Amino acid sequence: MFRSLHMKLVLIMVLLIVALMTVVGAFLMNSVTVFYLDEFYSDMSTVLTDEQFVRDVTTAEEGETNSPEKIQAILRSYVGPLGVDSRTRNYYVLDGETAACLATSDDTGRQLDVTPNLSSALQGKEGYASDPGASYMDVAVPIQRGGAGYIIYLYDNRQTSQQLSDQLFTLILEALVFGLAISVLLSFLLSKTMIGPIERLTDGVRQVAAGDFSRKIEVGSKDEIGVLTENFNVMARQLRDTLAQVENERNKLDTLFLHMTDGVVAFSHRGAVIHANPAAGRLLGLPVDATTTYDDLFADVAPFYDVLSMDKAPGYLTGSRKMEDRFLELTLAPFDKESPDSGVLVVLHDVTAQRRDEEMRKEFVANVSHELRTPLTNIRAYAETLADSGNELPEKTRNGFFTIILNETDRMTHIVQDLLTLSRFDSGRGELTFAPFSFLAATEQVCQAVKLEAERHNHTLTLRCPKRLPDVVGDRDRVVQVMMNIVSNSIKYTPDGGHIDMKVGRTDTSVWLEVDDDGIGIPAPDRERIFERFYRVDKARSRQSGGTGLGLSIAKEIVDRHHGVLQLVDKDGPGLRIRLELPIGGPGHEG
Ligand code: ADP
């Protein structure tokens, strides 16, 4: 019931009032009693020690009888100063030895008790002792008169003081009730002004705790609660900003984590997956979720607890994995080692492209060496024969040898030129000069140029093209080089008496040339590799026909720089169909 601040405040006020009234009441009532006692003894001693009075009551005339009545008569004349009213206060004239009542103002006939003061008087001493705890006040004074001993005894039953105390008590009770009513009322009013802001603050704190930072608590005062509210608002604002920053960072990290090409898998200290990005599943080729464990994925690379407890530099382990079609490099490291939330992080890096590039580079160097060594060996062999035999060889043979040496030198020059062209493209120096030119005229020029060669092989060469075709933006010489390469290949790789069809056309944004032959074609597994450097389906045949295996890779580089397409097209029947397509507006306008 008293758990709310409101009720506590009421209780405090009530207790305060009760305590205050009790202390004040007790103090007042005690003061009244003490005042009455003091007043009584002061009055009594004033009268009873008064010289006139003492003389009056102690001086007896010669042969005087009936002394008690005389003393009573004197006392009667002092009832005013003595405060004797016969009801609450009375005087008594007692026998000095037996304490028998000889005369009194008390007409109730009350029997007197032997009080300590009376007992003192019986022993001849004045009795003025007061007892605040007693229910009466008395004074007993022994006197001598006419040779006889008497005691003047004054007794007050304290009824007046008791009545006053009772009235005071009632008054205090009334004041208490009244004070209580006021205090309850006041505490309600006070609590409204004091507790209102606290309740608002409590509400705000509750909202912030629930994650709602939108509401600003109104600062209604400049007191401590006002300052607290203001500080709370500042704190809530800072908390909101900090949380927003953290959220922002987390979103960035989440996005990074989600879209990064490297796979990341985090394991708990028990080896269960706690986080994995999509790349991890993709690279590993299997689903990675909460049910997957470290041992399911990387037990072969390093034992889980070796990684988790690793404390030697550099603080991580590396490993690799060969998948069916790719190579992965793995980095395994522990995180939060000292905390109970420790775990292991594995980063998967796909190095397939690097490995393939490396292999291609090695293969390329081996190919170049091989391609250059073959003509060099031939040149050396024929040159040696010529040198050794001198003029012994018939002239015809000698000339034949010279021709071979020249041909091989040409071949080498050809290879070196092609390599230079490629290296220029690779290093970005193979600059092309773009300008509009007639694609149609270029095709006709190529057709014209290879016509004789085609006739030499008894091929039927046809060119089908529309009457009009828009000019294209490109490097004309390079495009003609590409066309020459593909048409020459068709002539080379088609047995004599074959058919070679050149067909030109356009789309909305591009022009194209398709060269179709019914030659030896390319087996399915080799089709996607013919644009690789030095790749030849039949090395002997290619070499025999003067090929270097670099023509199509150069052609592809040129077409790529035009943002065009050079590709093999599926066809029915024997032979090969290859298509060259260029954007009409040049690079950047491919549609
Ligand atoms: P090459 O100088 O050897 O002709 P290319 O790069 O021009 O080199 O061609 C690469 C390989 O592609 C050739 O060696 C050949 O095996 C194959 N090829 C190209 N065109 C044709 C074609 N029209 N028919 C069959 N095979 C072809």
Residues whose N, C-alpha, C, O or C-beta is under 5 A from the ligand:
A	BS01	ADP	N489 S490 Y493 G519 I520 G521 I522 I530 Y535 R536 V537 D538 S542 G547 T548 G549 L550 G551 L552 S553 L576
